[in-house]
Amino acid sequence: MLPMKKTTRRRPSSEFVHQFLVVLTGTDSLVWRRIQVPERYSFWDLHVAIQDAMGWKDYVQVGCCLRGECQPR
């Protein structure tokens, strides 16, 4: 008979999650992704998450718009 494994309970995380809607503009068809990242993510981590979600290999020039104000590329 195999010994029973002791199971440990995970404590619920109190970490908040931020959700982003990423929309690729300037295309004929609508291209978008909804991503969720932990609140502890840095701007670099967010950049990497967007790159991964879009299937990019860090060779796409990205601009950013927040509340209708856009930064130039």
PyMOL CGO cylinders between C-alpha atoms (Angstrom):
from pymol import cmd
from pymol.cgo import CYLINDER

trace = [
    CYLINDER, 0.00, 0.00, 0.00, 1.32, 3.45, -0.93, 0.3, 1, 1, 1, 1, 1, 1,
    CYLINDER, 1.32, 3.45, -0.93, 1.63, 6.03, 1.83, 0.3, 1, 1, 1, 1, 1, 1,
    CYLINDER, 1.63, 6.03, 1.83, -0.94, 8.81, 1.65, 0.3, 1, 1, 1, 1, 1, 1,
    CYLINDER, -0.94, 8.81, 1.65, 0.38, 12.18, 0.61, 0.3, 1, 1, 1, 1, 1, 1,
    CYLINDER, 0.38, 12.18, 0.61, -0.28, 15.02, 2.95, 0.3, 1, 1, 1, 1, 1, 1,
    CYLINDER, -0.28, 15.02, 2.95, -2.19, 17.72, 1.14, 0.3, 1, 1, 1, 1, 1, 1,
    CYLINDER, -2.19, 17.72, 1.14, -1.58, 21.33, 1.96, 0.3, 1, 1, 1, 1, 1, 1,
    CYLINDER, -1.58, 21.33, 1.96, -4.14, 24.02, 1.53, 0.3, 1, 1, 1, 1, 1, 1,
    CYLINDER, -4.14, 24.02, 1.53, -3.19, 27.14, -0.30, 0.3, 1, 1, 1, 1, 1, 1,
    CYLINDER, -3.19, 27.14, -0.30, -4.10, 30.33, 1.40, 0.3, 1, 1, 1, 1, 1, 1,
    CYLINDER, -4.10, 30.33, 1.40, -6.15, 32.60, -0.82, 0.3, 1, 1, 1, 1, 1, 1,
    CYLINDER, -6.15, 32.60, -0.82, -4.00, 35.27, -2.36, 0.3, 1, 1, 1, 1, 1, 1,
    CYLINDER, -4.00, 35.27, -2.36, -4.84, 38.84, -1.49, 0.3, 1, 1, 1, 1, 1, 1,
    CYLINDER, -4.84, 38.84, -1.49, -3.08, 40.02, -4.64, 0.3, 1, 1, 1, 1, 1, 1,
    CYLINDER, -3.08, 40.02, -4.64, -5.11, 42.18, -7.00, 0.3, 1, 1, 1, 1, 1, 1,
    CYLINDER, -5.11, 42.18, -7.00, -5.23, 41.58, -10.74, 0.3, 1, 1, 1, 1, 1, 1,
    CYLINDER, -5.23, 41.58, -10.74, -5.33, 44.27, -13.43, 0.3, 1, 1, 1, 1, 1, 1,
    CYLINDER, -5.33, 44.27, -13.43, -7.20, 43.53, -16.65, 0.3, 1, 1, 1, 1, 1, 1,
    CYLINDER, -7.20, 43.53, -16.65, -6.28, 45.22, -19.93, 0.3, 1, 1, 1, 1, 1, 1,
    CYLINDER, -6.28, 45.22, -19.93, -7.90, 45.29, -23.34, 0.3, 1, 1, 1, 1, 1, 1,
    CYLINDER, -7.90, 45.29, -23.34, -5.15, 45.43, -25.96, 0.3, 1, 1, 1, 1, 1, 1,
    CYLINDER, -5.15, 45.43, -25.96, -6.36, 46.53, -29.42, 0.3, 1, 1, 1, 1, 1, 1,
    CYLINDER, -6.36, 46.53, -29.42, -4.22, 46.56, -32.54, 0.3, 1, 1, 1, 1, 1, 1,
    CYLINDER, -4.22, 46.56, -32.54, -5.11, 49.60, -34.63, 0.3, 1, 1, 1, 1, 1, 1,
    CYLINDER, -5.11, 49.60, -34.63, -4.48, 50.19, -38.32, 0.3, 1, 1, 1, 1, 1, 1,
    CYLINDER, -4.48, 50.19, -38.32, -5.58, 46.74, -39.46, 0.3, 1, 1, 1, 1, 1, 1,
    CYLINDER, -5.58, 46.74, -39.46, -8.43, 45.71, -41.77, 0.3, 1, 1, 1, 1, 1, 1,
    CYLINDER, -8.43, 45.71, -41.77, -9.85, 43.26, -39.24, 0.3, 1, 1, 1, 1, 1, 1,
    CYLINDER, -9.85, 43.26, -39.24, -10.28, 43.77, -35.51, 0.3, 1, 1, 1, 1, 1, 1,
    CYLINDER, -10.28, 43.77, -35.51, -7.37, 42.29, -33.55, 0.3, 1, 1, 1, 1, 1, 1,
    CYLINDER, -7.37, 42.29, -33.55, -7.58, 42.37, -29.76, 0.3, 1, 1, 1, 1, 1, 1,
    CYLINDER, -7.58, 42.37, -29.76, -6.59, 40.49, -26.62, 0.3, 1, 1, 1, 1, 1, 1,
    CYLINDER, -6.59, 40.49, -26.62, -7.81, 40.75, -23.05, 0.3, 1, 1, 1, 1, 1, 1,
    CYLINDER, -7.81, 40.75, -23.05, -5.03, 40.04, -20.57, 0.3, 1, 1, 1, 1, 1, 1,
    CYLINDER, -5.03, 40.04, -20.57, -4.86, 39.90, -16.79, 0.3, 1, 1, 1, 1, 1, 1,
    CYLINDER, -4.86, 39.90, -16.79, -1.67, 40.53, -14.86, 0.3, 1, 1, 1, 1, 1, 1,
    CYLINDER, -1.67, 40.53, -14.86, -0.87, 40.63, -11.14, 0.3, 1, 1, 1, 1, 1, 1,
    CYLINDER, -0.87, 40.63, -11.14, -0.71, 44.09, -9.60, 0.3, 1, 1, 1, 1, 1, 1,
    CYLINDER, -0.71, 44.09, -9.60, 2.94, 43.53, -8.72, 0.3, 1, 1, 1, 1, 1, 1,
    CYLINDER, 2.94, 43.53, -8.72, 3.93, 43.47, -12.41, 0.3, 1, 1, 1, 1, 1, 1,
    CYLINDER, 3.93, 43.47, -12.41, 6.32, 46.20, -13.52, 0.3, 1, 1, 1, 1, 1, 1,
    CYLINDER, 6.32, 46.20, -13.52, 5.86, 48.07, -16.79, 0.3, 1, 1, 1, 1, 1, 1,
    CYLINDER, 5.86, 48.07, -16.79, 8.43, 45.70, -18.33, 0.3, 1, 1, 1, 1, 1, 1,
    CYLINDER, 8.43, 45.70, -18.33, 6.41, 42.67, -17.16, 0.3, 1, 1, 1, 1, 1, 1,
    CYLINDER, 6.41, 42.67, -17.16, 3.29, 44.20, -18.72, 0.3, 1, 1, 1, 1, 1, 1,
    CYLINDER, 3.29, 44.20, -18.72, 5.23, 44.76, -21.96, 0.3, 1, 1, 1, 1, 1, 1,
    CYLINDER, 5.23, 44.76, -21.96, 6.28, 41.10, -22.01, 0.3, 1, 1, 1, 1, 1, 1,
    CYLINDER, 6.28, 41.10, -22.01, 2.71, 39.95, -21.25, 0.3, 1, 1, 1, 1, 1, 1,
    CYLINDER, 2.71, 39.95, -21.25, 1.37, 41.99, -24.20, 0.3, 1, 1, 1, 1, 1, 1,
    CYLINDER, 1.37, 41.99, -24.20, 4.09, 40.65, -26.49, 0.3, 1, 1, 1, 1, 1, 1,
    CYLINDER, 4.09, 40.65, -26.49, 3.24, 37.08, -25.45, 0.3, 1, 1, 1, 1, 1, 1,
    CYLINDER, 3.24, 37.08, -25.45, -0.52, 37.59, -25.82, 0.3, 1, 1, 1, 1, 1, 1,
    CYLINDER, -0.52, 37.59, -25.82, -0.14, 38.99, -29.33, 0.3, 1, 1, 1, 1, 1, 1,
    CYLINDER, -0.14, 38.99, -29.33, 2.38, 36.33, -30.39, 0.3, 1, 1, 1, 1, 1, 1,
    CYLINDER, 2.38, 36.33, -30.39, 5.11, 38.89, -31.01, 0.3, 1, 1, 1, 1, 1, 1,
    CYLINDER, 5.11, 38.89, -31.01, 8.82, 38.31, -30.52, 0.3, 1, 1, 1, 1, 1, 1,
    CYLINDER, 8.82, 38.31, -30.52, 9.73, 41.81, -29.27, 0.3, 1, 1, 1, 1, 1, 1,
    CYLINDER, 9.73, 41.81, -29.27, 10.16, 43.19, -32.79, 0.3, 1, 1, 1, 1, 1, 1,
    CYLINDER, 10.16, 43.19, -32.79, 6.92, 45.15, -33.04, 0.3, 1, 1, 1, 1, 1, 1,
    CYLINDER, 6.92, 45.15, -33.04, 6.91, 48.87, -32.32, 0.3, 1, 1, 1, 1, 1, 1,
    CYLINDER, 6.91, 48.87, -32.32, 4.24, 49.56, -29.71, 0.3, 1, 1, 1, 1, 1, 1,
    CYLINDER, 4.24, 49.56, -29.71, 2.51, 52.79, -28.77, 0.3, 1, 1, 1, 1, 1, 1,
    CYLINDER, 2.51, 52.79, -28.77, 0.31, 53.37, -25.77, 0.3, 1, 1, 1, 1, 1, 1,
    CYLINDER, 0.31, 53.37, -25.77, -3.04, 55.16, -25.35, 0.3, 1, 1, 1, 1, 1, 1,
    CYLINDER, -3.04, 55.16, -25.35, -4.62, 55.80, -21.98, 0.3, 1, 1, 1, 1, 1, 1,
    CYLINDER, -4.62, 55.80, -21.98, -7.98, 57.51, -21.63, 0.3, 1, 1, 1, 1, 1, 1,
    CYLINDER, -7.98, 57.51, -21.63, -7.81, 58.79, -25.19, 0.3, 1, 1, 1, 1, 1, 1,
    CYLINDER, -7.81, 58.79, -25.19, -4.31, 60.28, -24.90, 0.3, 1, 1, 1, 1, 1, 1,
    CYLINDER, -4.31, 60.28, -24.90, -1.72, 58.52, -27.02, 0.3, 1, 1, 1, 1, 1, 1,
    CYLINDER, -1.72, 58.52, -27.02, 2.05, 58.58, -26.81, 0.3, 1, 1, 1, 1, 1, 1,
    CYLINDER, 2.05, 58.58, -26.81, 3.86, 58.81, -30.13, 0.3, 1, 1, 1, 1, 1, 1,
    CYLINDER, 3.86, 58.81, -30.13, 5.79, 55.78, -31.32, 0.3, 1, 1, 1, 1, 1, 1,
]
cmd.load_cgo(trace, "trace")
